[in-house]
């Protein structure tokens, strides 16, 4: 049973999450032959204060 985890630094609407989940599920079913009903998509929305690149918080970048 596949788990697809998406970490994203923006807020998505419910409709966007539904579409993203559908398309990611379609891809894993098509490419890996995974059963649709056993596929989970987990969307984790991160705040810009929760992400750093090169040691600098994204929220602190100009």
PQR file with spaces between the fields and no chain letter, atoms N, CA, C, O and H, PARSE charges and radii, in Angstrom:
ATOM       1  N    UNK     1       0.839   -1.164    0.000 -0.4000 1.5000
ATOM       2  CA   UNK     1       0.000    0.000    0.000 -0.0000 2.0000
ATOM       3  C    UNK     1       0.887    1.231    0.000  0.5500 1.7000
ATOM       4  O    UNK     1       1.608    1.465    0.970 -0.5500 1.4000
ATOM       5  N    UNK     2       0.852    2.019   -1.056 -0.4000 1.5000
ATOM       6  CA   UNK     2       1.716    3.189   -1.159 -0.0000 2.0000
ATOM       7  C    UNK     2       1.195    4.379   -0.351  0.5500 1.7000
ATOM       8  O    UNK     2      -0.007    4.630   -0.262 -0.5500 1.4000
ATOM       9  H    UNK     2       0.266    1.829   -1.844  0.4000 1.0000
ATOM      10  N    UNK     3       2.151    5.093    0.228 -0.4000 1.5000
ATOM      11  CA   UNK     3       1.883    6.370    0.876 -0.0000 2.0000
ATOM      12  C    UNK     3       2.638    7.431    0.088  0.5500 1.7000
ATOM      13  O    UNK     3       3.847    7.314   -0.109 -0.5500 1.4000
ATOM      14  H    UNK     3       3.128    4.888    0.155  0.4000 1.0000
ATOM      15  N    UNK     4       1.945    8.449   -0.358 -0.4000 1.5000
ATOM      16  CA   UNK     4       2.564    9.566   -1.065 -0.0000 2.0000
ATOM      17  C    UNK     4       2.499   10.753   -0.118  0.5500 1.7000
ATOM      18  O    UNK     4       1.416   11.187    0.274 -0.5500 1.4000
ATOM      19  H    UNK     4       0.963    8.545   -0.198  0.4000 1.0000
ATOM      20  N    UNK     5       3.659   11.274    0.244 -0.4000 1.5000
ATOM      21  CA   UNK     5       3.703   12.403    1.172 -0.0000 2.0000
ATOM      22  C    UNK     5       4.136   13.644    0.409  0.5500 1.7000
ATOM      23  O    UNK     5       5.150   13.635   -0.289 -0.5500 1.4000
ATOM      24  H    UNK     5       4.539   10.922   -0.075  0.4000 1.0000
ATOM      25  N    UNK     6       3.367   14.699    0.547 -0.4000 1.5000
ATOM      26  CA   UNK     6       3.663   15.964   -0.114 -0.0000 2.0000
ATOM      27  C    UNK     6       3.846   17.022    0.964  0.5500 1.7000
ATOM      28  O    UNK     6       2.920   17.308    1.723 -0.5500 1.4000
ATOM      29  H    UNK     6       2.543   14.706    1.114  0.4000 1.0000
ATOM      30  N    UNK     7       5.031   17.600    1.030 -0.4000 1.5000
ATOM      31  CA   UNK     7       5.299   18.729    1.916 -0.0000 2.0000
ATOM      32  C    UNK     7       5.303   19.975    1.043  0.5500 1.7000
ATOM      33  O    UNK     7       6.039   20.044    0.059 -0.5500 1.4000
ATOM      34  H    UNK     7       5.784   17.368    0.413  0.4000 1.0000
ATOM      35  N    UNK     8       4.489   20.956    1.397 -0.4000 1.5000
ATOM      36  CA   UNK     8       4.355   22.136    0.554 -0.0000 2.0000
ATOM      37  C    UNK     8       4.353   23.394    1.420  0.5500 1.7000
ATOM      38  O    UNK     8       3.752   23.424    2.494 -0.5500 1.4000
ATOM      39  H    UNK     8       3.891   20.900    2.197  0.4000 1.0000
ATOM      40  N    UNK     9       5.027   24.414    0.942 -0.4000 1.5000
ATOM      41  CA   UNK     9       5.159   25.661    1.692 -0.0000 2.0000
ATOM      42  C    UNK     9       4.128   26.682    1.231  0.5500 1.7000
ATOM      43  O    UNK     9       4.455   27.847    1.001 -0.5500 1.4000
ATOM      44  H    UNK     9       5.515   24.389    0.070  0.4000 1.0000
ATOM      45  N    UNK    10       2.917   26.252    1.100 -0.4000 1.5000
ATOM      46  CA   UNK    10       1.836   27.172    0.759 -0.0000 2.0000
ATOM      47  C    UNK    10       0.529   26.547    1.204  0.5500 1.7000
ATOM      48  O    UNK    10       0.454   25.347    1.467 -0.5500 1.4000
ATOM      49  H    UNK    10       2.651   25.306    1.286  0.4000 1.0000
ATOM      50  N    UNK    11      -0.475   27.357    1.283 -0.4000 1.5000
ATOM      51  CA   UNK    11      -1.798   26.871    1.659 -0.0000 2.0000
ATOM      52  C    UNK    11      -2.565   26.529    0.392  0.5500 1.7000
ATOM      53  O    UNK    11      -2.593   27.307   -0.562 -0.5500 1.4000
ATOM      54  H    UNK    11      -0.415   28.332    1.070  0.4000 1.0000
ATOM      55  N    UNK    12      -3.176   25.369    0.393 -0.4000 1.5000
ATOM      56  CA   UNK    12      -3.978   24.921   -0.738 -0.0000 2.0000
ATOM      57  C    UNK    12      -5.442   24.909   -0.337  0.5500 1.7000
ATOM      58  O    UNK    12      -5.779   24.663    0.822 -0.5500 1.4000
ATOM      59  H    UNK    12      -3.153   24.737    1.167  0.4000 1.0000
ATOM      60  N    UNK    13      -6.294   25.173   -1.289 -0.4000 1.5000
ATOM      61  CA   UNK    13      -7.729   25.071   -1.033 -0.0000 2.0000
ATOM      62  C    UNK    13      -8.120   23.594   -1.004  0.5500 1.7000
ATOM      63  O    UNK    13      -7.346   22.733   -1.422 -0.5500 1.4000
ATOM      64  H    UNK    13      -6.021   25.374   -2.230  0.4000 1.0000
ATOM      65  N    UNK    14      -9.296   23.315   -0.521 -0.4000 1.5000
ATOM      66  CA   UNK    14      -9.793   21.939   -0.499 -0.0000 2.0000
ATOM      67  C    UNK    14      -9.847   21.374   -1.917  0.5500 1.7000
ATOM      68  O    UNK    14      -9.493   20.216   -2.138 -0.5500 1.4000
ATOM      69  H    UNK    14      -9.925   24.014   -0.182  0.4000 1.0000
ATOM      70  N    UNK    15     -10.288   22.188   -2.878 -0.4000 1.5000
ATOM      71  CA   UNK    15     -10.351   21.741   -4.275 -0.0000 2.0000
ATOM      72  C    UNK    15      -8.958   21.425   -4.822  0.5500 1.7000
ATOM      73  O    UNK    15      -8.782   20.438   -5.535 -0.5500 1.4000
ATOM      74  H    UNK    15     -10.576   23.129   -2.698  0.4000 1.0000
ATOM      75  N    UNK    16      -7.976   22.251   -4.494 -0.4000 1.5000
ATOM      76  CA   UNK    16      -6.606   21.999   -4.942 -0.0000 2.0000
ATOM      77  C    UNK    16      -6.063   20.710   -4.336  0.5500 1.7000
ATOM      78  O    UNK    16      -5.392   19.934   -5.017 -0.5500 1.4000
ATOM      79  H    UNK    16      -8.119   23.053   -3.915  0.4000 1.0000
ATOM      80  N    UNK    17      -6.352   20.484   -3.061 -0.4000 1.5000
ATOM      81  CA   UNK    17      -5.907   19.250   -2.407 -0.0000 2.0000
ATOM      82  C    UNK    17      -6.560   18.030   -3.044  0.5500 1.7000
ATOM      83  O    UNK    17      -5.910   17.003   -3.240 -0.5500 1.4000
ATOM      84  H    UNK    17      -6.897   21.114   -2.508  0.4000 1.0000
ATOM      85  N    UNK    18      -7.836   18.145   -3.365 -0.4000 1.5000
ATOM      86  CA   UNK    18      -8.543   17.027   -3.997 -0.0000 2.0000
ATOM      87  C    UNK    18      -7.935   16.711   -5.361  0.5500 1.7000
ATOM      88  O    UNK    18      -7.701   15.546   -5.680 -0.5500 1.4000
ATOM      89  H    UNK    18      -8.364   18.979   -3.206  0.4000 1.0000
ATOM      90  N    UNK    19      -7.679   17.740   -6.165 -0.4000 1.5000
ATOM      91  CA   UNK    19      -7.097   17.538   -7.493 -0.0000 2.0000
ATOM      92  C    UNK    19      -5.683   16.968   -7.393  0.5500 1.7000
ATOM      93  O    UNK    19      -5.331   16.051   -8.135 -0.5500 1.4000
ATOM      94  H    UNK    19      -7.869   18.687   -5.906  0.4000 1.0000
ATOM      95  N    UNK    20      -4.879   17.501   -6.489 -0.4000 1.5000
ATOM      96  CA   UNK    20      -3.525   16.993   -6.289 -0.0000 2.0000
ATOM      97  C    UNK    20      -3.556   15.528   -5.866  0.5500 1.7000
ATOM      98  O    UNK    20      -2.776   14.719   -6.368 -0.5500 1.4000
ATOM      99  H    UNK    20      -5.165   18.246   -5.887  0.4000 1.0000
ATOM     100  N    UNK    21      -4.444   15.187   -4.956 -0.4000 1.5000
ATOM     101  CA   UNK    21      -4.577   13.801   -4.490 -0.0000 2.0000
ATOM     102  C    UNK    21      -4.996   12.868   -5.622  0.5500 1.7000
ATOM     103  O    UNK    21      -4.465   11.766   -5.755 -0.5500 1.4000
ATOM     104  H    UNK    21      -5.078   15.844   -4.548  0.4000 1.0000
ATOM     105  N    UNK    22      -5.946   13.314   -6.432 -0.4000 1.5000
ATOM     106  CA   UNK    22      -6.411   12.499   -7.559 -0.0000 2.0000
ATOM     107  C    UNK    22      -5.286   12.245   -8.549  0.5500 1.7000
ATOM     108  O    UNK    22      -5.086   11.115   -8.992 -0.5500 1.4000
ATOM     109  H    UNK    22      -6.377   14.209   -6.324  0.4000 1.0000
ATOM     110  N    UNK    23      -4.554   13.291   -8.894 -0.4000 1.5000
ATOM     111  CA   UNK    23      -3.498   13.147   -9.905 -0.0000 2.0000
ATOM     112  C    UNK    23      -2.314   12.332   -9.396  0.5500 1.7000
ATOM     113  O    UNK    23      -1.727   11.556  -10.151 -0.5500 1.4000
ATOM     114  H    UNK    23      -4.716   14.210   -8.534  0.4000 1.0000
ATOM     115  N    UNK    24      -1.963   12.499   -8.138 -0.4000 1.5000
ATOM     116  CA   UNK    24      -0.872   11.698   -7.573 -0.0000 2.0000
ATOM     117  C    UNK    24      -1.281   10.229   -7.507  0.5500 1.7000
ATOM     118  O    UNK    24      -0.474    9.342   -7.782 -0.5500 1.4000
ATOM     119  H    UNK    24      -2.440   13.129   -7.525  0.4000 1.0000
ATOM     120  N    UNK    25      -2.523    9.979   -7.147 -0.4000 1.5000
ATOM     121  CA   UNK    25      -3.026    8.602   -7.112 -0.0000 2.0000
ATOM     122  C    UNK    25      -3.036    8.014   -8.513  0.5500 1.7000
ATOM     123  O    UNK    25      -2.609    6.877   -8.710 -0.5500 1.4000
ATOM     124  H    UNK    25      -3.179   10.700   -6.924  0.4000 1.0000
ATOM     125  N    UNK    26      -3.519    8.777   -9.492 -0.4000 1.5000
ATOM     126  CA   UNK    26      -3.514    8.306  -10.882 -0.0000 2.0000
ATOM     127  C    UNK    26      -2.103    7.917  -11.317  0.5500 1.7000
ATOM     128  O    UNK    26      -1.909    6.888  -11.964 -0.5500 1.4000
ATOM     129  H    UNK    26      -3.866    9.702   -9.333  0.4000 1.0000
ATOM     130  N    UNK    27      -1.117    8.749  -10.956 -0.4000 1.5000
ATOM     131  CA   UNK    27       0.268    8.491  -11.368 -0.0000 2.0000
ATOM     132  C    UNK    27       0.809    7.201  -10.758  0.5500 1.7000
ATOM     133  O    UNK    27       1.427    6.405  -11.465 -0.5500 1.4000
ATOM     134  H    UNK    27      -1.275    9.585  -10.430  0.4000 1.0000
ATOM     135  N    UNK    28       0.595    6.979   -9.472 -0.4000 1.5000
ATOM     136  CA   UNK    28       1.144    5.776   -8.834 -0.0000 2.0000
ATOM     137  C    UNK    28       0.430    4.523   -9.324  0.5500 1.7000
ATOM     138  O    UNK    28       1.038    3.458   -9.427 -0.5500 1.4000
ATOM     139  H    UNK    28       0.093    7.626   -8.897  0.4000 1.0000
ATOM     140  N    UNK    29      -0.862    4.649   -9.627 -0.4000 1.5000
ATOM     141  CA   UNK    29      -1.606    3.511  -10.185 -0.0000 2.0000
ATOM     142  C    UNK    29      -1.060    3.174  -11.570  0.5500 1.7000
ATOM     143  O    UNK    29      -0.813    2.008  -11.878 -0.5500 1.4000
ATOM     144  H    UNK    29      -1.356    5.515   -9.543  0.4000 1.0000
ATOM     145  N    UNK    30      -0.871    4.203  -12.408 -0.4000 1.5000
ATOM     146  CA   UNK    30      -0.392    3.987  -13.777 -0.0000 2.0000
ATOM     147  C    UNK    30       1.056    3.498  -13.815  0.5500 1.7000
ATOM     148  O    UNK    30       1.372    2.554  -14.539 -0.5500 1.4000
ATOM     149  H    UNK    30      -1.071    5.151  -12.158  0.4000 1.0000
ATOM     150  N    UNK    31       1.924    4.125  -13.048 -0.4000 1.5000
ATOM     151  CA   UNK    31       3.353    3.833  -13.139 -0.0000 2.0000
ATOM     152  C    UNK    31       3.749    2.580  -12.366  0.5500 1.7000
ATOM     153  O    UNK    31       4.520    1.759  -12.863 -0.5500 1.4000
ATOM     154  H    UNK    31       1.667    4.891  -12.459  0.4000 1.0000
ATOM     155  N    UNK    32       3.224    2.434  -11.156 -0.4000 1.5000
ATOM     156  CA   UNK    32       3.657    1.333  -10.293 -0.0000 2.0000
ATOM     157  C    UNK    32       2.639    0.203  -10.197  0.5500 1.7000
ATOM     158  O    UNK    32       2.916   -0.837   -9.601 -0.5500 1.4000
ATOM     159  H    UNK    32       2.598    3.101  -10.753  0.4000 1.0000
ATOM     160  N    UNK    33       1.463    0.408  -10.784 -0.4000 1.5000
ATOM     161  CA   UNK    33       0.438   -0.626  -10.722 -0.0000 2.0000
ATOM     162  C    UNK    33      -0.164   -0.800   -9.335  0.5500 1.7000
ATOM     163  O    UNK    33      -0.707   -1.857   -9.014 -0.5500 1.4000
ATOM     164  H    UNK    33       1.239    1.253  -11.269  0.4000 1.0000
ATOM     165  N    UNK    34      -0.065    0.238   -8.517 -0.4000 1.5000
ATOM     166  CA   UNK    34      -0.605    0.166   -7.154 -0.0000 2.0000
ATOM     167  C    UNK    34      -2.130    0.167   -7.193  0.5500 1.7000
ATOM     168  O    UNK    34      -2.725    0.802   -8.063 -0.5500 1.4000
ATOM     169  H    UNK    34       0.376    1.097   -8.777  0.4000 1.0000
ATOM     170  N    UNK    35      -2.762   -0.533   -6.264 -0.4000 1.5000
ATOM     171  CA   UNK    35      -4.215   -0.498   -6.211 -0.0000 2.0000
ATOM     172  C    UNK    35      -4.712    0.873   -5.731  0.5500 1.7000
ATOM     173  O    UNK    35      -4.256    1.390   -4.711 -0.5500 1.4000
ATOM     174  H    UNK    35      -2.278   -1.049   -5.557  0.4000 1.0000
ATOM     175  N    UNK    36      -5.638    1.439   -6.472 -0.4000 1.5000
ATOM     176  CA   UNK    36      -6.158    2.778   -6.175 -0.0000 2.0000
ATOM     177  C    UNK    36      -6.672    2.883   -4.737  0.5500 1.7000
ATOM     178  O    UNK    36      -6.339    3.833   -4.028 -0.5500 1.4000
ATOM     179  H    UNK    36      -6.008    1.020   -7.300  0.4000 1.0000
ATOM     180  N    UNK    37      -7.470    1.927   -4.311 -0.4000 1.5000
ATOM     181  CA   UNK    37      -8.099    2.010   -2.992 -0.0000 2.0000
ATOM     182  C    UNK    37      -7.109    1.827   -1.844  0.5500 1.7000
ATOM     183  O    UNK    37      -7.444    2.110   -0.693 -0.5500 1.4000
ATOM     184  H    UNK    37      -7.740    1.156   -4.887  0.4000 1.0000
ATOM     185  N    UNK    38      -5.907    1.364   -2.135 -0.4000 1.5000
ATOM     186  CA   UNK    38      -4.895    1.162   -1.092 -0.0000 2.0000
ATOM     187  C    UNK    38      -3.838    2.264   -1.099  0.5500 1.7000
ATOM     188  O    UNK    38      -2.826    2.159   -0.405 -0.5500 1.4000
ATOM     189  H    UNK    38      -5.634    1.134   -3.069  0.4000 1.0000
ATOM     190  N    UNK    39      -4.068    3.317   -1.880 -0.4000 1.5000
ATOM     191  CA   UNK    39      -3.106    4.406   -2.014 -0.0000 2.0000
ATOM     192  C    UNK    39      -3.520    5.582   -1.135  0.5500 1.7000
ATOM     193  O    UNK    39      -4.662    6.037   -1.178 -0.5500 1.4000
ATOM     194  H    UNK    39      -4.890    3.402   -2.444  0.4000 1.0000
ATOM     195  N    UNK    40      -2.576    6.057   -0.346 -0.4000 1.5000
ATOM     196  CA   UNK    40      -2.817    7.187    0.549 -0.0000 2.0000
ATOM     197  C    UNK    40      -1.988    8.376    0.103  0.5500 1.7000
ATOM     198  O    UNK    40      -0.824    8.221   -0.267 -0.5500 1.4000
ATOM     199  H    UNK    40      -1.647    5.687   -0.311  0.4000 1.0000
ATOM     200  N    UNK    41      -2.583    9.567    0.135 -0.4000 1.5000
ATOM     201  CA   UNK    41      -1.869   10.810   -0.137 -0.0000 2.0000
ATOM     202  C    UNK    41      -1.960   11.663    1.126  0.5500 1.7000
ATOM     203  O    UNK    41      -3.049   11.929    1.635 -0.5500 1.4000
ATOM     204  H    UNK    41      -3.528    9.693    0.436  0.4000 1.0000
ATOM     205  N    UNK    42      -0.810   12.082    1.616 -0.4000 1.5000
ATOM     206  CA   UNK    42      -0.741   12.899    2.824 -0.0000 2.0000
ATOM     207  C    UNK    42      -0.158   14.252    2.427  0.5500 1.7000
ATOM     208  O    UNK    42       0.966   14.330    1.932 -0.5500 1.4000
ATOM     209  H    UNK    42       0.075   11.866    1.202  0.4000 1.0000
ATOM     210  N    UNK    43      -0.921   15.306    2.645 -0.4000 1.5000
ATOM     211  CA   UNK    43      -0.479   16.655    2.298 -0.0000 2.0000
ATOM     212  C    UNK    43      -0.167   17.401    3.590  0.5500 1.7000
ATOM     213  O    UNK    43      -1.036   17.591    4.441 -0.5500 1.4000
ATOM     214  H    UNK    43      -1.835   15.243    3.047  0.4000 1.0000
ATOM     215  N    UNK    44       1.079   17.817    3.718 -0.4000 1.5000
ATOM     216  CA   UNK    44       1.540   18.527    4.902 -0.0000 2.0000
ATOM     217  C    UNK    44       1.866   19.960    4.498  0.5500 1.7000
ATOM     218  O    UNK    44       2.849   20.207    3.800 -0.5500 1.4000
ATOM     219  H    UNK    44       1.785   17.664    3.026  0.4000 1.0000
ATOM     220  N    UNK    45       1.047   20.893    4.934 -0.4000 1.5000
ATOM     221  CA   UNK    45       1.271   22.301    4.623 -0.0000 2.0000
ATOM     222  C    UNK    45       2.182   22.910    5.689  0.5500 1.7000
ATOM     223  O    UNK    45       1.861   22.917    6.877 -0.5500 1.4000
ATOM     224  H    UNK    45       0.248   20.693    5.501  0.4000 1.0000
ATOM     225  N    UNK    46       3.304   23.411    5.239 -0.4000 1.5000
ATOM     226  CA   UNK    46       4.308   23.970    6.140 -0.0000 2.0000
ATOM     227  C    UNK    46       4.269   25.490    6.104  0.5500 1.7000
ATOM     228  O    UNK    46       4.007   26.100    5.068 -0.5500 1.4000
ATOM     229  H    UNK    46       3.564   23.406    4.274  0.4000 1.0000
ATOM     230  N    UNK    47       4.534   26.080    7.250 -0.4000 1.5000
ATOM     231  CA   UNK    47       4.697   27.530    7.310 -0.0000 2.0000
ATOM     232  C    UNK    47       6.102   27.868    6.819  0.5500 1.7000
ATOM     233  O    UNK    47       7.009   27.040    6.899 -0.5500 1.4000
ATOM     234  H    UNK    47       4.748   25.584    8.092  0.4000 1.0000
ATOM     235  N    UNK    48       6.275   29.076    6.316 -0.4000 1.5000
ATOM     236  CA   UNK    48       7.592   29.484    5.822 -0.0000 2.0000
ATOM     237  C    UNK    48       8.625   29.534    6.951  0.5500 1.7000
ATOM     238  O    UNK    48       9.827   29.477    6.692 -0.5500 1.4000
ATOM     239  H    UNK    48       5.537   29.749    6.250  0.4000 1.0000
ATOM     240  N    UNK    49       8.163   29.640    8.200 -0.4000 1.5000
ATOM     241  CA   UNK    49       9.072   29.598    9.352 -0.0000 2.0000
ATOM     242  C    UNK    49       9.536   28.180    9.666  0.5500 1.7000
ATOM     243  O    UNK    49      10.451   27.999   10.468 -0.5500 1.4000
ATOM     244  H    UNK    49       7.187   29.686    8.411  0.4000 1.0000
ATOM     245  N    UNK    50       8.929   27.179    9.055 -0.4000 1.5000
ATOM     246  CA   UNK    50       9.262   25.777    9.316 -0.0000 2.0000
ATOM     247  C    UNK    50      10.281   25.215    8.330  0.5500 1.7000
ATOM     248  O    UNK    50      10.670   24.052    8.442 -0.5500 1.4000
ATOM     249  H    UNK    50       8.185   27.326    8.403  0.4000 1.0000
ATOM     250  N    UNK    51      10.719   26.023    7.367 -0.4000 1.5000
ATOM     251  CA   UNK    51      11.601   25.539    6.302 -0.0000 2.0000
ATOM     252  C    UNK    51      12.834   26.434    6.228  0.5500 1.7000
ATOM     253  O    UNK    51      12.729   27.660    6.244 -0.5500 1.4000
ATOM     254  H    UNK    51      10.403   26.968    7.276  0.4000 1.0000
ATOM     255  N    UNK    52      13.992   25.806    6.148 -0.4000 1.5000
ATOM     256  CA   UNK    52      15.233   26.560    5.958 -0.0000 2.0000
ATOM     257  C    UNK    52      15.955   26.005    4.736  0.5500 1.7000
ATOM     258  O    UNK    52      15.916   24.805    4.461 -0.5500 1.4000
ATOM     259  H    UNK    52      14.077   24.810    6.135  0.4000 1.0000
ATOM     260  N    UNK    53      16.605   26.895    4.019 -0.4000 1.5000
ATOM     261  CA   UNK    53      17.441   26.501    2.887 -0.0000 2.0000
ATOM     262  C    UNK    53      18.796   27.157    3.091  0.5500 1.7000
ATOM     263  O    UNK    53      18.890   28.369    3.282 -0.5500 1.4000
ATOM     264  H    UNK    53      16.637   27.869    4.243  0.4000 1.0000
ATOM     265  N    UNK    54      19.833   26.351    3.049 -0.4000 1.5000
ATOM     266  CA   UNK    54      21.176   26.883    3.248 -0.0000 2.0000
ATOM     267  C    UNK    54      21.356   27.510    4.624  0.5500 1.7000
ATOM     268  O    UNK    54      22.172   28.415    4.791 -0.5500 1.4000
ATOM     269  H    UNK    54      19.756   25.366    2.893  0.4000 1.0000
ATOM     270  N    UNK    55      20.602   27.036    5.606 -0.4000 1.5000
ATOM     271  CA   UNK    55      20.727   27.545    6.966 -0.0000 2.0000
ATOM     272  C    UNK    55      19.913   28.791    7.256  0.5500 1.7000
ATOM     273  O    UNK    55      19.978   29.326    8.362 -0.5500 1.4000
ATOM     274  H    UNK    55      19.939   26.300    5.470  0.4000 1.0000
ATOM     275  N    UNK    56      19.145   29.263    6.279 -0.4000 1.5000
ATOM     276  CA   UNK    56      18.334   30.467    6.458 -0.0000 2.0000
ATOM     277  C    UNK    56      16.862   30.118    6.302  0.5500 1.7000
ATOM     278  O    UNK    56      16.469   29.450    5.346 -0.5500 1.4000
ATOM     279  H    UNK    56      19.092   28.828    5.380  0.4000 1.0000
ATOM     280  N    UNK    57      16.051   30.577    7.252 -0.4000 1.5000
ATOM     281  CA   UNK    57      14.616   30.342    7.138 -0.0000 2.0000
ATOM     282  C    UNK    57      14.082   30.977    5.858  0.5500 1.7000
ATOM     283  O    UNK    57      14.490   32.075    5.480 -0.5500 1.4000
ATOM     284  H    UNK    57      16.370   31.120    8.028  0.4000 1.0000
ATOM     285  N    UNK    58      13.188   30.291    5.215 -0.4000 1.5000
ATOM     286  CA   UNK    58      12.575   30.814    3.987 -0.0000 2.0000
ATOM     287  C    UNK    58      11.902   32.156    4.272  0.5500 1.7000
ATOM     288  O    UNK    58      11.940   33.066    3.444 -0.5500 1.4000
ATOM     289  H    UNK    58      12.857   29.399    5.522  0.4000 1.0000
ATOM     290  N    UNK    59      11.288   32.273    5.443 -0.4000 1.5000
ATOM     291  CA   UNK    59      10.590   33.512    5.801 -0.0000 2.0000
ATOM     292  C    UNK    59      11.545   34.699    5.943  0.5500 1.7000
ATOM     293  O    UNK    59      11.113   35.849    5.858 -0.5500 1.4000
ATOM     294  H    UNK    59      11.256   31.534    6.116  0.4000 1.0000
ATOM     295  N    UNK    60      12.829   34.435    6.157 -0.4000 1.5000
ATOM     296  CA   UNK    60      13.813   35.513    6.312 -0.0000 2.0000
ATOM     297  C    UNK    60      14.487   35.901    5.003  0.5500 1.7000
ATOM     298  O    UNK    60      15.257   36.861    4.967 -0.5500 1.4000
ATOM     299  H    UNK    60      13.179   33.501    6.226  0.4000 1.0000
ATOM     300  N    UNK    61      14.212   35.179    3.944 -0.4000 1.5000
ATOM     301  CA   UNK    61      14.832   35.510    2.652 -0.0000 2.0000
ATOM     302  C    UNK    61      14.151   36.727    2.053  0.5500 1.7000
ATOM     303  O    UNK    61      12.937   36.899    2.165 -0.5500 1.4000
ATOM     304  H    UNK    61      13.587   34.399    3.974  0.4000 1.0000
ATOM     305  N    UNK    62      14.940   37.555    1.427 -0.4000 1.5000
ATOM     306  CA   UNK    62      14.394   38.770    0.802 -0.0000 2.0000
ATOM     307  C    UNK    62      13.775   38.466   -0.529  0.5500 1.7000
ATOM     308  O    UNK    62      13.267   39.369   -1.194 -0.5500 1.4000
ATOM     309  H    UNK    62      15.926   37.415    1.336  0.4000 1.0000
